[in-house]
């Protein structure tokens, strides 16, 4: 038979007998993995053992690490790796590759774990590990993929009625994110958040939000490896738009200024504001959502105001409309009276005094014709003589007062006319006839004369 001896390389211990096989082969299962050993063999004979053979160095291979696991986004600062212990107390090498790229050694560990803090957030890597001892390295472990988490988006803010075009949602950019998912939940509905859009930048304008409705917004980051956790939420809402088409009447009524505007989607009502000069607008009225007109009866006659309108929602008011100037007309003069033929030369028009008047304008029309101005007077004169009319023809007269802020409304009309000149050349017969008295006169040249009246006393 044979005697097998073994000594550990680098050790001061003497070689020790470890086996006495009868065949010329031996399997050393007690050798420590990864350790260099020196082996000798003696042959056994009836006369005794031979001298030892020449020595040879051998080592038992290390086992490949098993059970490799790499974390999948659980940590935002690393990929955490772990594996089973390999007998022999080796050092472990950690290798990594991205996609189909070249594999490289990224570090080593004396423990059965490793934290890869150099991994880029959100990027998937393929890892494997092997054991390393003085006598050599083991086979590689099976591969396992892992990735570093990209964290959770922070700093989320949604605008609260700042814009009528939508709700602007912003958040802090997240390293490793290739995009973001914007989630929205209808305010007070209790429903789960629903994705409404994606964005490659850390902001989004939600133009689909209904004006005047509260929403709860949150964000998830998108990465190669998967989505991040959902961010904290913030409430936001879209304001109603400013009304358009605001129009205020310009003195057409002496009792009010009428303000009108176009409808605004989602409005629950409207506020009407009035300002004078450079003064701040003050609210003068409100209307419901279906009423888009307002009568300002408190306006001072003859004063020009700037009117604006805001739309209302359940949450708040929108921006003010563009202004439009309007004024309440000054009341018309009263007591207008035109003479009825009392003069054969003129028609005389009179009226009552008007407080605040700086003067008066007199208008005349005939039939259905448009009134035309025929004269003016000062504030102290409330009578006007019109010589430029045909005798016997009726005319309609109206008066407007002029004020510092403009003309008043037109007065009620009154009809007047210039008298026809009396007939001349009247001759009555003096006894020429026994049956009658004959009266004659010169015919009138006025075309308005339609006949004569004969009077007797």
C-alpha positions in Angstrom: 0.0 0.0 0.0 0.9 3.6 0.4 1.2 6.3 3.0 0.1 9.9 2.1 1.6 12.9 4.0 0.4 16.5 3.9 1.7 19.8 5.2 0.2 23.3 4.8 2.3 25.7 2.8 3.7 28.5 4.8 3.2 26.6 8.0 5.9 25.5 10.5 4.1 22.3 11.3 5.6 18.9 10.3 4.0 16.9 7.5 1.4 14.6 8.9 0.1 11.2 7.7 -3.4 11.6 6.5 -4.2 8.3 4.7 -2.9 4.7 3.9 -4.6 3.9 0.6 -3.9 0.5 -1.1 -4.4 2.0 -4.6 -2.1 4.6 -6.2 -4.8 7.3 -5.8 -6.3 9.3 -3.0 -9.1 11.9 -2.7 -8.3 14.4 0.1 -11.7 15.6 1.3 -10.3 17.0 4.5 -8.2 19.7 2.8 -9.4 23.2 3.6 -10.7 24.9 0.5 -8.4 27.5 -1.1 -5.4 26.5 1.0 -2.1 25.4 -0.5 -0.9 22.0 0.7 2.4 20.0 0.1 1.9 16.3 -0.5 4.3 13.3 -0.2 3.8 9.6 -0.6 5.7 6.5 0.7 5.3 3.0 -0.6 4.8 0.2 1.9 6.7 -3.1 1.4 7.2 -6.2 3.6 10.6 -4.8 4.5 9.2 -1.4 5.4 8.3 2.0 3.9 10.3 3.5 1.2 11.7 7.0 1.2 9.2 9.7 0.5 8.4 10.7 -3.0 9.1 14.1 -4.5 6.6 16.6 -3.1 3.8 18.3 -5.1 1.6 21.3 -4.2 -2.2 20.9 -4.4 -5.3 22.8 -3.3 -8.9 22.2 -3.0 -11.0 24.6 -5.1 -13.3 27.1 -3.4 -17.0 26.7 -3.8 -18.8 29.3 -5.9 -20.9 31.7 -3.7 -24.6 30.8 -3.7 -27.8 32.7 -3.0 -26.8 36.0 -4.5 -29.4 38.7 -4.0 -29.3 42.3 -5.1 -31.9 44.8 -3.8 -34.4 46.2 -6.3 -34.9 49.8 -5.4 -35.4 49.4 -1.6 -32.5 51.8 -0.9 -32.0 55.2 -2.4 -28.3 55.4 -1.6 -27.1 51.9 -2.7 -27.7 48.5 -4.1 -27.4 46.0 -1.3 -25.9 42.6 -2.1 -25.8 39.4 0.0 -24.8 35.8 -0.5 -24.1 32.6 1.3 -20.8 31.9 3.1 -18.1 30.0 1.3 -15.9 27.7 3.5 -12.3 28.7 3.7 -12.6 32.3 4.9 -12.0 33.9 1.5 -12.3 37.4 0.3 -15.2 38.0 -2.1 -15.0 39.9 -5.3 -18.1 41.8 -6.6 -18.5 42.2 -10.3 -21.1 44.4 -12.2 -22.2 45.2 -15.7 -24.9 47.4 -17.2 -27.0 45.9 -20.0 -24.7 44.2 -22.5 -21.7 46.3 -21.4 -18.4 45.1 -20.2 -18.3 43.5 -16.7 -16.0 45.1 -14.2 -14.8 44.5 -10.7 -16.3 47.1 -8.4 -15.1 46.0 -5.0 -14.4 43.2 -2.5 -15.7 42.2 0.9 -14.6 39.9 3.7 -18.3 39.6 4.7 -21.1 38.0 2.7 -22.6 41.4 1.8 -21.7 44.5 -0.2 -23.2 48.0 -0.6 -22.8 49.3 -4.1 -23.0 53.1 -3.6 -21.6 53.9 -7.0 -24.7 52.5 -8.8 -26.7 55.2 -10.6 -30.2 55.6 -9.3 -32.9 53.9 -11.3 -30.4 51.9 -13.5 -30.6 48.1 -13.6 -27.3 46.3 -13.1 -26.3 42.6 -13.3 -24.2 41.4 -10.4 -22.2 38.2 -9.7 -19.7 37.3 -7.0 -16.7 34.9 -6.6 -14.6 33.8 -3.7 -10.8 34.5 -3.7 -8.2 32.7 -1.6 -4.4 32.5 -1.8 -4.7 29.3 -3.7 -7.0 30.8 -6.4 -10.5 32.0 -7.1 -13.8 30.1 -7.2 -16.2 29.9 -10.0 -18.6 32.9 -10.3 -21.9 32.8 -8.6 -25.2 32.9 -10.5 -26.1 36.4 -11.6 -28.8 38.6 -10.0 -30.1 42.0 -11.1 -30.5 44.9 -8.8 -31.0 48.6 -8.9 -30.6 51.6 -6.6 -33.8 53.4 -5.7 -34.3 56.9 -7.0 -36.1 58.1 -3.9 -39.4 59.9 -3.7 -40.1 63.2 -5.4 -40.3 66.1 -2.9 -41.2 69.7 -2.8 -44.6 69.2 -4.5 -46.7 72.3 -4.9 -49.9 72.9 -6.8 -51.2 76.5 -7.5 -54.3 77.7 -5.6 -56.3 79.7 -8.1 -53.3 81.5 -9.5 -54.2 80.8 -13.1 -57.4 80.5 -15.1 -55.6 78.3 -17.7 -55.1 75.4 -15.3 -53.3 74.2 -12.2 -49.5 74.3 -12.3 -47.9 71.5 -10.4 -44.1 71.7 -9.6 -41.7 69.5 -7.6 -38.0 69.0 -7.1 -36.0 67.1 -9.8 -34.9 63.6 -8.8 -31.6 62.1 -9.9 -32.0 59.1 -12.1 -35.6 59.9 -13.1 -36.3 59.7 -16.8 -39.8 61.2 -16.4 -42.6 61.7 -14.0 -46.2 60.6 -13.6 -48.7 63.2 -12.4 -51.5 61.8 -10.3 -54.7 63.6 -9.4 -57.6 62.9 -7.1 -60.9 64.9 -7.2 -61.2 67.0 -4.1 -63.4 65.4 -1.5 -64.4 62.4 -3.7 -62.3 59.8 -1.8 -61.3 58.1 -5.0 -57.9 56.8 -5.7 -55.4 59.0 -7.5 -55.5 58.7 -11.3 -52.6 59.4 -13.7 -53.5 62.4 -15.8 -50.2 63.0 -17.6 -46.4 62.3 -17.8 -43.7 64.9 -18.0 -39.9 64.8 -18.6 -39.4 68.0 -16.6 -40.4 68.6 -12.9 -43.5 70.7 -13.7 -46.9 70.3 -15.4 -49.9 72.5 -16.3 -53.2 70.6 -15.7 -55.4 72.3 -18.2 -58.1 69.6 -17.7 -58.9 70.7 -14.2 -62.4 72.1 -13.9 -62.4 75.7 -12.7 -63.4 76.2 -9.1 -62.9 72.5 -8.2 -60.3 71.4 -5.6 -57.9 68.6 -6.5 -55.2 66.6 -4.7 -52.0 66.2 -6.7 -49.1 63.8 -6.3 -46.1 62.6 -8.4 -44.2 59.4 -9.1 -40.8 59.4 -10.8 -40.1 57.1 -13.7 -36.8 55.2 -14.0 -35.4 52.4 -16.2 -35.9 50.0 -13.3 -39.4 51.2 -12.4 -41.4 53.9 -10.6 -40.5 55.6 -7.4 -42.9 55.7 -4.4 -45.6 58.3 -4.7 -44.7 61.7 -3.4 -46.6 63.6 -0.7 -49.8 65.4 -2.0 -50.7 69.0 -2.3 -54.1 70.6 -3.0 -54.6 72.9 -6.0 -57.4 74.5 -8.0 -57.9 76.3 -11.3 -59.5 79.7 -11.2 -62.4 80.8 -13.3 -61.5 83.1 -16.2 -61.9 86.8 -16.3 -65.2 87.9 -18.0 -64.8 89.2 -21.5 -67.0 91.6 -23.5 -67.7 94.0 -20.6 -69.7 96.9 -21.8 -71.2 99.9 -19.9 -73.7 102.3 -21.3 -72.6 105.8 -22.0 -75.3 108.1 -20.8 -78.1 106.4 -22.7 -80.2 106.3 -19.6 -80.7 109.0 -17.0 -81.7 106.4 -14.3 -78.8 103.9 -14.5 -75.6 102.6 -16.1 -76.3 99.2 -17.6 -73.2 96.8 -17.5 -73.2 93.6 -19.6 -70.6 90.8 -20.2 -70.1 87.4 -21.7 -70.7 84.1 -19.8 -67.7 82.4 -18.0 -67.5 78.6 -17.9 -67.9 77.2 -14.3 -68.8 80.5 -12.8 -71.3 80.4 -9.9 -71.9 84.2 -10.1 -70.4 87.5 -10.8 -69.2 90.7 -8.9 -69.5 94.1 -10.5 -66.9 96.8 -9.5 -66.8 100.5 -10.2 -64.0 103.0 -9.9 -63.6 106.7 -10.4 -60.4 108.2 -11.8 -57.4 106.6 -10.2 -59.4 105.3 -7.2 -59.6 101.6 -6.2 -62.5 99.6 -7.6 -65.4 99.1 -5.2 -68.0 96.4 -5.5 -71.4 97.8 -6.5 -73.3 94.6 -7.2 -73.5 90.9 -7.7 -75.5 88.6 -10.0 -76.1 84.9 -10.3 -74.4 82.6 -12.8 -77.3 83.0 -15.3 -77.5 86.8 -15.1 -74.9 88.7 -17.1 -76.2 92.2 -16.8 -76.3 94.7 -14.0 -78.1 98.1 -13.6 -76.0 100.6 -11.5 -78.7 103.0 -10.2 -76.3 104.5 -7.7 -74.0 106.2 -10.3 -74.0 110.0 -10.1 -75.5 111.4 -13.3 -73.0 112.8 -15.7 -70.0 111.1 -13.9 -67.8 108.7 -16.0 -66.9 105.5 -14.1 -64.7 102.5 -15.1 -66.5 99.2 -14.6 -64.9 95.7 -14.2 -66.4 92.3 -13.5 -65.1 89.2 -11.8 -66.5 85.7 -12.1 -67.1 83.8 -8.9 -66.6 80.1 -8.0 -67.2 77.9 -5.0 -63.6 78.6 -4.0 -62.9 82.2 -4.9 -63.1 85.0 -7.4 -61.2 85.0 -10.7 -59.2 87.9 -12.2 -60.9 91.2 -13.0 -62.1 91.8 -16.6 -60.7 94.6 -18.7 -62.5 97.9 -17.8 -65.1 99.7 -19.8 -66.1 103.3 -19.1 -69.8 104.2 -18.6 -71.9 107.0 -17.3 -75.5 107.6 -16.2 -77.2 110.2 -18.4 -78.2 113.6 -16.9 -82.0 113.9 -16.5 -83.7 115.9 -19.2 -85.0 119.5 -18.7 -88.7 119.7 -17.9 -91.5 122.2 -18.7 -90.6 122.6 -22.4 -93.2 124.7 -24.1 -93.3 126.1 -27.7 -95.6 129.0 -28.6 -98.6 128.1 -30.8 -99.0 130.9 -33.3 -98.8 133.8 -30.8 -96.3 135.4 -33.0 -96.3 135.8 -36.8 -92.5 136.1 -36.8 -91.2 133.5 -34.5 -91.8 130.4 -32.3 -90.7 131.0 -28.7 -89.5 128.0 -26.7 -89.2 128.1 -22.9 -88.3 125.5 -20.2 -87.6 125.1 -16.5 -84.2 125.7 -14.9 -81.9 122.7 -14.7 -79.5 122.4 -11.6 -75.9 122.1 -12.7 -76.5 123.2 -16.3 -73.8 125.2 -18.0 -76.1 126.0 -20.9 -78.9 124.5 -23.1 -79.3 123.1 -26.6 -82.5 123.5 -28.5 -83.6 120.9 -31.2 -86.3 121.1 -33.8 -87.9 118.5 -36.1 -90.8 118.3 -38.5 -92.8 115.2 -38.9 -90.7 112.1 -38.6 -87.4 113.8 -39.4 -84.4 113.5 -37.0 -84.2 116.5 -34.6 -81.6 119.0 -35.5 -80.0 121.6 -33.2 -81.2 125.1 -34.0 -79.8 127.0 -31.1 -78.0 127.3 -27.7 -78.4 129.5 -24.7 -76.4 130.2 -21.6 -77.3 128.7 -18.2 -79.2 131.8 -17.1 -81.4 132.0 -20.3 -84.2 129.5 -20.5 -86.0 130.8 -23.6 -85.2 130.6 -27.3 -86.8 132.5 -30.3 -86.9 130.6 -33.5 -87.5 132.8 -36.6 -86.5 130.3 -39.2 -89.8 128.5 -39.5 -92.6 128.6 -42.0 -95.8 130.2 -40.7 -98.6 127.9 -40.0 -96.5 124.7 -40.0 -96.2 122.7 -36.7 -92.7 121.9 -35.4 -91.6 119.6 -32.5 -89.1 121.2 -30.1 -86.9 119.5 -27.5 -84.1 120.7 -25.1 -80.9 119.3 -23.6 -79.0 120.7 -20.7 -75.2 120.9 -21.1 -73.2 120.0 -17.9 -69.5 119.7 -17.0 -69.8 115.9 -17.6 -71.8 116.0 -20.8 -75.3 116.6 -22.2 -78.4 115.6 -20.4 -81.0 113.3 -22.0 -83.4 114.9 -24.3 -86.5 116.5 -22.9 -90.1 115.6 -23.7 -91.1 117.3 -27.0 -93.6 120.1 -27.4 -95.2 121.3 -30.6 -95.2 125.0 -31.6 -95.8 127.0 -34.7 -95.4 130.5 -36.1 -98.6 132.4 -36.6 -99.9 133.3 -40.1 -100.1 137.1 -40.8 -103.7 138.4 -40.8 -105.5 139.2 -44.0 -105.2 142.7 -45.3 -107.4 144.8 -47.5 -110.6 143.8 -45.8 -113.5 145.7 -47.2 -117.2 145.3 -46.2 -119.9 146.8 -48.5 -121.8 149.8 -47.2 -125.4 149.4 -48.3 -124.8 148.4 -51.9 -126.8 145.3 -51.5 -130.2 144.7 -49.9 -129.7 141.0 -49.5 -126.2 140.8 -47.9 -123.0 142.5 -46.9 -120.2 141.5 -49.1 -116.8 141.1 -47.4 -113.6 141.0 -49.5 -109.8 140.8 -48.6 -106.5 140.2 -50.2 -105.6 136.5 -50.6 -102.8 135.2 -48.3 -99.6 134.1 -50.0 -98.8 131.6 -47.3 -99.1 128.1 -48.6 -100.1 126.8 -45.2 -103.3 128.8 -45.4 -106.2 126.4 -46.1 -109.1 128.8 -45.7 -110.5 131.8 -43.8 -112.7 132.5 -40.9 -115.0 135.5 -41.1 -115.9 137.2 -37.8 -118.5 139.7 -37.1 -119.5 141.8 -34.2 
